[in-house]
Amino acid sequence: MTNPIIENIKHIEDRISRACKNAGRRREEVKLLLATKTVDASRIQTVIDQGYTLLGENKIQEAMTKHELLKNQPIDWHFIGHLQTNKVKFITQFADVVQSIDRLRLATKLQNRLVYIILPEIRSRG
């Protein structure tokens, strides 16, 4: 019995390969980010087991729950949804990349939060 998740990803990979060939690009130049909205952790584990670790979430609470359940996995978490400024303190707990910064105020708040988190760490290294 074939796994529909793996079959779908194989189909997408084939399309990416063809598009790269048509565009004269190397396949290695293109990354596949899997959006995991409403997908439970066990199904996500299926794709991780196949080597797919670039994952995107668009809801903070759902992302934090999945991050906790999959914390021992080598995942590169991207936040791909609308981010409210009052949620910045949460995004820094799981996201490696925020792809949806759409205004200066949000960027500034995120920068300030990251400085608050990272600066003490840098200072402690001496």
N, C-alpha and C positions, 0 to 999 in steps of 0.2 A: 504494500500500500504506500502510495506516495504522500508526502506532506504538502498540503496546498500552500503553506507559507513558503517553503523552500522552492516549490515549483514557480510561484509568482516572482520570487526574487531572481530565479534563473532566467525567467522571461525578461525581466527588467535588465538584467546584466547583458543579455543578448542584444537588446535594443541599444543599450549604452555602447556596447562594442561596435555595433553597426554605425551608430552616429559618430563615434570617434573616427572610425575608418573613413566615413564620408567627409568628415571635416579635416582629415589629415592630422589628427591628434593621436597621441599614444593613450591607450586605455588607462595607464597608471596615472595620468594627469587628472582623471575625473574620479571623484569620490561619491559613493552612494550613501546618503543620509537616510536612515529609516525613521519615519515619523511613527511614534508609538502611541498616539492618542487613542485612548480606550482599549489598548491592548494590555492584557494582564502579564505579570512578570514571568509566568511559566512559558507563555508564547514568546516573549522576548528572549528568554533563555535559549529557545530553539535556534534563533538566528545568531546569538552570541556563540553557540556551539559550532556554528558554520563559519565563524570568523568575522561576523559583522558586528562591529562595536561602535560605530558612529550612529548615535541615536538622537532623535529630536523629540522634544515634548513642547506642548503649547499651553499647558495649564500647570501652574505652580504646585498646587496641592497634589495633583496626580504624579507629577515629576518627583516631588519629595518622597512620596510613598514608594515609588518604584526605585528611586535611588537607594533608599534604605534596604529594600528587599534584595537589591542586586549589588550592594556595596562592595562585595569582594570580586566583582567582575571587572575586566579591563575596558570599561565603557568611557567613551568620549561623549559626554552629554552636551547637547546644544539646546538652548531655549529658542523656540521658533515662533512663539505666540506673542500677542500683545502684552506688553509689560507695563503695569501700573507702577508709579513711583513708590507707593506704599508697600509694594511687594519686593523691592530691591533687596531688603535685608534677608529675604528667603532665597532669592536666586543665587546668591553667593554661596549658599550651602551645598549646591549640587552642580550648577552649570559650569562647564569649562568654557563655553562660548555662548554669547547672547547675540542672536542674529536679527533681533527685532527692535533695535534702538531707533526710535523715530522722532525724537525731539531732544533739544539741547538740555532741557531740565532733567530729563531721564538720564542722559549720558553723564551729566555732572553729578547727580545723586549716586549713580553706580560707581563713578570714579572715586567719589568721597568714601563710599563704603569699602571699596577695595583698598584704598590707602589705609583706612582704619584697621583692616584685617592684615594686610601685608606688611606695613611698616614695622609693627612690633616684631614680626617674624624676622625681618631683615636685620633689625637692630640686635636681636638676640644671637645672631650668627657672628656678630663682631665684625 
